[in-house]
Amino acid sequence: MRTTLAFDGVAEIILGKAVDVGLARSRTEALRMGIFALNREYSLVKDVGAELAAKKMQEEENQMKAAGEEYIPEKEALRKYR
């Protein structure tokens, strides 16, 4: 996801200080660090791996729907291995 953000005031100062003192290599990296800190503080995403897998599966399902494709039933997929 690409997003363009503009910060001024205190947010701009904090991002600049994070870079100046060497906590982050760039303001973008400082923002990423802040996002992870937000998740640590509030446990917004408890199982990152499961969330990423679910997102990937949803994207795949949407692509298949758009192409008019369907998943092969489990029995059919396993038939050649029996």
Rosetta constraint file for C-alpha pairs under 8 A:
AtomPair CA 7 CA 11 HARMONIC 6.00 0.50
AtomPair CA 7 CA 12 HARMONIC 5.20 0.50
AtomPair CA 8 CA 12 HARMONIC 4.76 0.50
AtomPair CA 8 CA 13 HARMONIC 7.62 0.50
AtomPair CA 9 CA 13 HARMONIC 6.47 0.50
AtomPair CA 10 CA 14 HARMONIC 6.12 0.50
AtomPair CA 11 CA 15 HARMONIC 6.22 0.50
AtomPair CA 12 CA 16 HARMONIC 6.13 0.50
AtomPair CA 13 CA 17 HARMONIC 6.09 0.50
AtomPair CA 14 CA 18 HARMONIC 6.19 0.50
AtomPair CA 15 CA 19 HARMONIC 6.56 0.50
AtomPair CA 15 CA 27 HARMONIC 5.49 0.50
AtomPair CA 15 CA 30 HARMONIC 6.23 0.50
AtomPair CA 15 CA 31 HARMONIC 7.48 0.50
AtomPair CA 16 CA 20 HARMONIC 6.07 0.50
AtomPair CA 16 CA 27 HARMONIC 6.66 0.50
AtomPair CA 17 CA 21 HARMONIC 5.98 0.50
AtomPair CA 18 CA 22 HARMONIC 6.27 0.50
AtomPair CA 18 CA 23 HARMONIC 5.11 0.50
AtomPair CA 18 CA 24 HARMONIC 5.73 0.50
AtomPair CA 18 CA 27 HARMONIC 7.59 0.50
AtomPair CA 18 CA 30 HARMONIC 6.47 0.50
AtomPair CA 19 CA 23 HARMONIC 5.88 0.50
AtomPair CA 19 CA 24 HARMONIC 4.92 0.50
AtomPair CA 19 CA 25 HARMONIC 5.68 0.50
AtomPair CA 19 CA 26 HARMONIC 5.71 0.50
AtomPair CA 19 CA 27 HARMONIC 6.48 0.50
AtomPair CA 19 CA 30 HARMONIC 7.31 0.50
AtomPair CA 23 CA 30 HARMONIC 7.53 0.50
AtomPair CA 24 CA 29 HARMONIC 5.72 0.50
AtomPair CA 24 CA 30 HARMONIC 5.29 0.50
AtomPair CA 25 CA 29 HARMONIC 6.37 0.50
AtomPair CA 25 CA 30 HARMONIC 7.61 0.50
AtomPair CA 26 CA 30 HARMONIC 6.31 0.50
AtomPair CA 27 CA 31 HARMONIC 6.22 0.50
AtomPair CA 28 CA 32 HARMONIC 6.38 0.50
AtomPair CA 29 CA 33 HARMONIC 6.21 0.50
AtomPair CA 30 CA 34 HARMONIC 6.23 0.50
AtomPair CA 31 CA 35 HARMONIC 6.30 0.50
AtomPair CA 32 CA 36 HARMONIC 6.42 0.50
AtomPair CA 33 CA 37 HARMONIC 6.16 0.50
AtomPair CA 34 CA 38 HARMONIC 6.08 0.50
AtomPair CA 35 CA 39 HARMONIC 6.39 0.50
AtomPair CA 36 CA 40 HARMONIC 6.21 0.50
AtomPair CA 37 CA 41 HARMONIC 6.12 0.50
AtomPair CA 38 CA 42 HARMONIC 6.16 0.50
AtomPair CA 38 CA 43 HARMONIC 7.86 0.50
AtomPair CA 38 CA 44 HARMONIC 7.97 0.50
AtomPair CA 39 CA 43 HARMONIC 4.97 0.50
AtomPair CA 39 CA 44 HARMONIC 5.25 0.50
AtomPair CA 39 CA 45 HARMONIC 6.52 0.50
AtomPair CA 40 CA 44 HARMONIC 7.83 0.50
AtomPair CA 45 CA 51 HARMONIC 7.49 0.50
AtomPair CA 47 CA 51 HARMONIC 6.31 0.50
AtomPair CA 48 CA 52 HARMONIC 6.13 0.50
AtomPair CA 49 CA 53 HARMONIC 6.13 0.50
AtomPair CA 50 CA 54 HARMONIC 6.06 0.50
AtomPair CA 51 CA 55 HARMONIC 6.16 0.50
AtomPair CA 52 CA 56 HARMONIC 6.16 0.50
AtomPair CA 53 CA 57 HARMONIC 6.11 0.50
AtomPair CA 54 CA 58 HARMONIC 6.15 0.50
AtomPair CA 55 CA 59 HARMONIC 6.24 0.50
AtomPair CA 56 CA 60 HARMONIC 6.18 0.50
AtomPair CA 57 CA 61 HARMONIC 6.07 0.50
AtomPair CA 58 CA 62 HARMONIC 6.15 0.50
AtomPair CA 59 CA 63 HARMONIC 6.25 0.50
AtomPair CA 60 CA 64 HARMONIC 6.17 0.50
AtomPair CA 61 CA 65 HARMONIC 6.11 0.50
AtomPair CA 62 CA 66 HARMONIC 6.19 0.50
AtomPair CA 63 CA 67 HARMONIC 6.26 0.50
AtomPair CA 64 CA 68 HARMONIC 6.03 0.50
AtomPair CA 64 CA 69 HARMONIC 4.85 0.50
AtomPair CA 64 CA 70 HARMONIC 6.45 0.50
AtomPair CA 65 CA 69 HARMONIC 5.82 0.50
AtomPair CA 65 CA 70 HARMONIC 7.17 0.50
AtomPair CA 72 CA 76 HARMONIC 6.47 0.50
AtomPair CA 72 CA 77 HARMONIC 6.15 0.50
AtomPair CA 73 CA 77 HARMONIC 6.26 0.50
AtomPair CA 74 CA 78 HARMONIC 6.14 0.50
AtomPair CA 75 CA 79 HARMONIC 5.89 0.50
AtomPair CA 76 CA 80 HARMONIC 7.90 0.50
AtomPair CA 78 CA 82 HARMONIC 6.85 0.50
